[in-house]
Every structure is written in structure tokens, then in C-alpha cells.
Amino acid sequence: MDKPEYIQKFEDKSGEFLSVLRLGGINTDSINETNYFLMYVDSIYTDDKFYWTEKVLKTKHGFYLYLNREFGSIVIDIYHNQEQLNELSLFVKQFIKQNKK
């Protein structure tokens, strides 16, 4: 799995290596982005609207949510430090509960 450019640059600059967890079955329309910091967005302008193709959100726990529109569906990858597994487990359970399809 190729890492997004933003994540790769972060790893290169910080010297940290992030692990990744891919989520499925998430309703991305219900993600309340005010709970996160927008770190990066790539978008296109068509039909008088902006549409994002990929974006990176940072959580208050230091996880990076990478949202990517691939072939009509949206993929969510969570990049995290390996030492954050306990926090990640709690975050994922809550995130899925709030955003389940």
C-alpha cells in the first residue's frame, strides 16, 4: 500500500514510521470534521463545485485519518504510532459507532 505524500513527508521529516489501519463500512458523510484538524486536501473543481479527492485529518490523539476517493468509493486509512495501539483501539470503536453506515 502506497502512503499518501503528506504522510511520507511527515515520516521523512520526523524520522517516525507510522503504521496503518484500513477501515471499511464507514459513512464518511457523517464524519464531523470540526473534531479534527485539516492537514491536507486535494480537490477538483467541476460543475461549479469543489470536490475533494483526498484529504488528511489529524485527531487530538495524534492519529492521521487519510480519506481517499478510489473508483467511486471512499477509503479511510488511520496512520498511527505503533505505541498507540490502546488509544487506537478505543478511538476506532468510537469512530465506527459514530459513523457506521
Sequence and secondary structure as in RCSB ss.txt:
>XXXX:A:sequence
MDKPEYIQKFEDKSGEFLSVLRLGGINTDSINETNYFLMYVDSIYTDDKFYWTEKVLKTKHGFYLYLNREFGSIV
IDIYHNQEQLNELSLFVKQFIKQNKK
>XXXX:A:secstr
    HHHHHHHHHH    EEEEE SB GGG  GGGSEEEEEEEEEETTEEEEEEEEEE TTS EEEEEEETTEEE
EEEEE GGGHHHHHHHHHHHHHHHB 
